Amino acid sequence: MAETSPSLTELDRMIFTERTFESVLERAIMPQVSSALRLAWPIHYSNDDLKDVVEIGKGDKARKGIYEDDRYYPDWAGIREGVVTRFGYRNLCPRETKLESKWNSSRKDFDYAEPFKQIQTYCGRQWNTRYGYIITTKELVVVKVSRETIGPGLAATRSVRTVTQQARNDNSHSRTISIETVSSGVQAMSLDTGSVYDEVGSLNIEHGPLQFKSIPWDATGASSHGGYIWRPARNHLSRIIRPQALQVPN
């Protein structure tokens, strides 16, 4: 893969905030991922049009709408030239950026669940897509979202439980902190053994457990960041987040 041009200076590589981290990703990482996708796509999908090739773009290129929650969007988006909405492109793979000093997948802090709730909302409620990911200065965390159809009975008439939504000030864009949580009544289950993902986007659903896989920056081969940013492997998503784990702490 070609080197970043012009090359990043030592000052360019210094990361202090999420925005400075995103600057490095925008210059040195995401263009290479998009370039690799353009090269590999015709090999694996020979019948696709050039407009079907997915690229990694900034999240504000893929907005759902202009009202209420539709105004919020993730940091990054997997977009395709031929898949558009009234407000931009459809987000095929939402992604959030975090600093390792503030969050990582193995440290159970007070706000541990927040990035997962963000990805769950962007994937499950906004864009009806199965995969999203969180990228930090330590790791790439690939997340698989599932949905469970509410069957007949009392659960069918119960509204989906939510928490108060808050907007935080951000000079670059708007996004949510506290987002829709899954119901504590959903039964814990393996995502590979019978969980249902509603492709139609039915409102009569609740989110099931999330699965995620952490890949460190120094990983190589098939499990490296470049491979997972667009091609999450089902059999590698081994860790499960139960619905109860996504409840907002008291």
Buried (B, 14 or more C-beta within 10 A) or exposed (E): EEEBEEEBEEEBEEBEEBEEBBBBBBBBBBBBBBEBBEEBBEEEEEEEEEEBBBBBBBBBBBBBEEEEBEBBBBBBBBBBEEBEEEBBBBBBBBBBBBBBEBBBBEEEEEEBBBBBBBBBBBBBBBBBBBBBBBBBBBBBBBBBBBBBEBEEEEBEEEEBBEEEBEEEEEEEBEBBBBBBBBBEEBEEBEBBEEBEBBEEEEEEBBBBBBBBBBBEEEBEEEBBBBBBBBBBEEEBBEEBBBBBBBBBEE
